[in-house]
Amino acid sequence: MAANQPGIVDLYPYLVKFFPNTYKYITIKESVLFLVLLGVNASSEDNRIIGGDPVDIKDYPYQIALFYKGKFNCGGSIVSEHLVVTAAHCVKGYSDISIRVGSSFHSSGGKIYEINDNDIIIHEKYVGRDTYWDYDIALLRTTESLFQDGLISKAIVLPSQDQPILANTSVIASGWGRRIPVFKSFLFGEQECRSSDEDQLHAVEVAIVDHNQCNKAYNGHLTCRMICSGVPEGGKNPCFGDSGGPLVANGVLVGVVSWGRGCAQKCYPTVYANVANLRTWIRDHGQI
């Protein structure tokens, strides 16, 4: 994108200005919906993580793509033979959920699993916006095994309950969420930026942000069930479409992409469900 052309992140000041109490903080998945309010048509032609690189599913075999009515919606992580962890906001109120396993591309390859409505388990304390997406975690149970001959799939290791993760720890986020701003807006005209690798999985290395520092950035709305990641200069982190996806440290699933202000903005880290804090809930409801 040429210099001085506005990107999607640049539109957040307008959302905050016109809707200060409603759109200041939003889930990663909701971001696209709110951009529509400004006449934005967020293209799916270049819909990947910001600041990352294309990767192969062989190196991220726990990553899944989640679909609602056949359309790509979120990410998630395999944690056992029949169980996937994702964000509650990706599945609450939805039916006709399916996942693709074992492919570097969200639109092809691997294997599709249909998820029965009664196999969607949402944390009972999850409310949504009113509590800043606290307890933003859900489990998806499959009837068929996620580990099949010829399918590239493997469970990610879960942390122990309340296992600490220190600030500045290197972590990897992966997904098919937006990588480069692409939009059409009546305010700014048409802006497009395409890439040759289409819907390939991307990953980015960032770092855990000190909890108190992140909490201050978000005016005290963080709880112990949340952790944050980013880089001081911004420009790297999950974005639209990455919700529910993994944040991994040393091969352990430490976070589930949840919410934030904009995408990869300086001074505003991405917020994740803290898997270590929610580990007992996963054990009790997933029997793992």
C-alpha positions in Angstrom: 0.0 0.0 0.0 1.4 3.4 -1.0 2.5 5.8 1.7 -0.1 8.1 3.3 -3.0 5.9 2.2 -5.3 5.1 5.1 -5.5 1.5 6.3 -8.2 -0.3 8.3 -6.4 0.5 11.6 -6.6 4.2 10.7 -10.4 4.0 10.8 -10.5 3.2 14.5 -10.2 6.8 15.6 -13.4 7.5 13.6 -15.2 4.6 15.3 -14.1 5.8 18.7 -15.0 9.4 17.9 -18.6 8.7 16.7 -19.3 5.7 18.9 -17.0 6.2 22.0 -18.8 3.9 24.4 -19.6 1.1 21.9 -16.7 0.6 19.6 -13.6 1.5 21.6 -12.7 -2.1 22.2 -14.0 -5.0 20.0 -13.3 -8.6 19.4 -11.0 -9.4 16.5 -13.9 -11.1 14.7 -16.3 -8.1 15.3 -13.9 -5.6 13.7 -15.0 -6.3 10.2 -18.7 -5.8 11.1 -18.0 -2.4 12.7 -16.0 -1.2 9.7 -19.1 -1.7 7.6 -20.7 1.2 9.6 -18.2 3.5 8.0 -19.0 2.2 4.5 -16.1 -0.2 4.5 -16.1 -3.4 2.5 -13.3 -5.4 4.0 -12.0 -7.6 1.2 -11.2 -11.3 1.9 -8.7 -11.4 -1.0 -5.8 -10.7 1.5 -7.0 -11.9 4.8 -4.1 -12.8 7.0 -2.1 -12.0 10.2 -0.4 -8.6 10.3 3.4 -8.6 10.1 3.7 -12.3 9.7 5.0 -14.8 7.1 3.4 -17.6 5.2 3.9 -21.0 6.9 3.2 -24.6 6.3 0.6 -26.6 8.3 3.3 -29.2 8.9 4.9 -26.8 11.3 1.5 -25.8 12.9 -0.4 -29.1 12.8 -2.7 -28.1 15.7 -4.1 -25.1 13.7 -7.7 -25.4 12.4 -9.9 -23.1 10.4 -13.5 -22.5 11.7 -16.4 -21.9 9.4 -20.0 -20.6 9.9 -22.4 -21.7 7.2 -19.4 -22.7 5.1 -17.7 -19.3 5.3 -14.4 -18.8 7.0 -14.9 -17.2 10.4 -12.2 -17.9 13.0 -9.3 -20.1 14.1 -8.8 -22.7 16.7 -6.4 -25.3 18.1 -6.5 -29.1 18.4 -5.9 -30.2 22.0 -6.9 -33.9 21.8 -8.1 -36.5 19.4 -11.7 -35.2 19.5 -11.4 -31.7 20.9 -10.6 -28.2 19.6 -10.2 -25.0 21.7 -11.5 -21.7 20.2 -13.0 -18.4 21.4 -16.5 -18.3 22.8 -17.3 -15.2 20.7 -16.6 -17.3 17.6 -19.4 -19.8 18.3 -21.9 -18.3 20.8 -25.2 -17.9 19.1 -24.1 -19.7 16.0 -25.0 -23.1 14.5 -23.9 -24.9 11.3 -20.3 -24.8 12.5 -17.5 -26.8 10.7 -13.8 -26.9 10.9 -11.0 -27.7 8.4 -8.1 -29.7 9.7 -4.7 -30.5 8.1 -4.3 -27.7 5.5 -2.2 -24.6 5.1 -5.2 -23.1 3.2 -8.5 -22.3 4.8 -10.4 -22.8 1.5 -9.0 -26.2 0.4 -7.2 -29.4 1.4 -7.2 -31.3 4.6 -10.5 -32.6 6.0 -13.8 -30.9 6.9 -15.5 -31.9 10.2 -19.1 -30.9 10.9 -19.7 -29.8 14.6 -23.0 -30.8 16.1 -24.7 -27.9 18.0 -24.6 -30.0 21.3 -20.9 -30.5 20.8 -20.2 -26.8 21.2 -19.3 -26.1 24.8 -19.1 -22.4 25.7 -17.8 -21.2 29.1 -20.8 -20.7 31.3 -19.5 -17.3 32.6 -18.9 -15.9 29.1 -21.1 -12.8 28.5 -19.3 -10.8 25.8 -18.9 -7.1 25.4 -20.4 -6.1 28.8 -17.6 -7.9 30.6 -14.9 -7.2 28.0 -15.0 -10.7 26.7 -14.0 -12.3 30.0 -14.0 -16.1 29.9 -13.7 -16.0 26.1 -13.2 -19.7 25.5 -15.1 -22.6 24.0 -14.6 -26.3 23.1 -15.7 -28.1 20.0 -16.1 -31.8 20.1 -15.8 -34.0 17.0 -17.4 -37.4 16.5 -14.6 -38.5 14.2 -11.0 -38.6 15.2 -8.9 -35.6 14.3 -5.9 -37.9 13.9 -6.3 -39.9 10.6 -3.9 -41.5 8.2 -2.6 -38.9 5.7 -4.0 -36.0 7.7 -1.5 -33.4 9.0 -2.9 -32.9 12.5 -1.5 -33.0 16.1 -2.6 -31.8 19.5 -0.9 -28.7 21.0 0.3 -29.1 24.6 -1.8 -27.4 27.2 -0.3 -25.6 30.2 -0.9 -26.6 33.8 -3.5 -24.7 35.8 -2.1 -21.1 36.5 1.2 -21.9 34.9 2.9 -18.5 34.8 4.1 -16.8 31.6 6.5 -14.0 32.0 6.5 -10.6 30.2 8.7 -10.5 27.2 8.4 -14.2 26.6 8.6 -14.9 22.8 5.3 -16.3 21.5 3.9 -17.2 18.1 0.4 -16.3 16.8 -0.9 -18.0 13.7 -4.0 -17.8 11.6 -5.7 -16.7 8.4 -6.7 -13.2 9.7 -6.0 -10.0 7.9 -2.4 -9.3 7.1 -2.6 -6.1 5.0 -5.5 -3.6 5.1 -7.7 -4.0 2.1 -11.0 -2.1 1.9 -13.5 0.1 0.1 -14.8 3.1 1.9 -17.0 6.0 1.0 -14.8 8.2 3.2 -11.5 7.3 1.6 -12.3 5.6 -1.7 -11.0 2.3 -2.8 -7.8 0.9 -1.5 -6.6 -2.6 -2.4 -3.4 -4.6 -1.8 -3.3 -8.2 -3.0 -0.8 -10.9 -2.6 0.1 -14.0 -4.5 -0.3 -16.5 -1.7 -4.1 -16.0 -1.3 -5.5 -17.9 1.7 -2.3 -19.5 3.1 -1.7 -19.8 6.8 0.5 -17.0 8.3 2.4 -16.8 11.6 4.1 -13.9 13.5 6.5 -13.8 16.4 5.6 -11.3 19.1 6.1 -11.1 22.9 4.0 -11.3 26.0 3.2 -7.8 27.3 3.3 -7.1 31.0 -0.2 -7.6 32.4 -0.2 -4.3 34.3 1.0 -2.4 31.3 -1.7 -4.0 29.1 -4.3 -3.4 31.7 -3.4 0.3 31.9 -3.7 0.6 28.1 -7.2 -0.8 28.3 -8.3 1.3 31.3 -8.3 -1.5 33.8 -10.6 -3.9 31.9 -8.3 -6.9 31.9 -8.8 -9.8 34.3 -6.5 -12.7 35.3 -8.2 -14.7 32.6 -6.5 -12.5 30.0 -3.0 -12.1 28.7 -1.6 -9.8 26.0 1.0 -9.8 23.2 2.5 -7.3 20.8 5.7 -5.4 20.0 6.4 -1.9 21.2 6.4 -0.3 17.7 3.2 -2.1 16.7 2.7 -3.6 13.2 2.7 -7.2 14.3 -0.2 -9.2 15.8 -3.4 -11.0 15.0 -6.2 -9.2 13.2 -9.7 -9.8 11.6 -10.3 -13.5 11.2 -7.7 -14.7 13.7 -10.2 -14.9 16.6 -10.1 -18.2 18.4 -6.6 -19.0 17.1 -3.5 -20.0 19.1 -0.9 -18.1 20.9 2.0 -20.5 21.5 5.1 -20.3 23.8 7.7 -23.1 23.6 5.2 -25.5 22.1 2.5 -24.8 24.7 -0.9 -23.2 24.0 -0.9 -20.1 26.3 -3.6 -17.9 24.7 -6.7 -17.8 22.5 -7.1 -14.7 20.3 -9.9 -12.6 21.8 -10.1 -8.8 21.5 -8.3 -5.5 21.3 -8.3 -2.0 19.9 -7.7 -2.1 16.2 -5.0 -4.5 14.8 -1.4 -4.4 15.7 -1.6 -0.8 16.9 1.2 0.8 18.9 0.4 0.9 22.6 -2.6 -1.4 22.2 -1.6 -5.1 22.5 -3.9 -7.9 21.4 -5.8 -9.6 24.3 -6.1 -13.3 24.6 -8.0 -15.7 26.8 -5.4 -17.0 29.3 -5.4 -20.8 28.8 -3.4 -21.5 32.0 -6.0 -19.7 34.1 -8.8 -21.6 32.3 -7.1 -25.0 32.3 -9.3 -26.5 35.0 -12.4 -25.6 33.0 -10.9 -27.2 29.9 -10.2 -30.4 32.0 -13.6 -30.6 33.5 -15.5 -30.0 30.3 -13.1 -31.7 27.8 -11.9 -34.5 30.0 -8.3 -33.8 29.2 
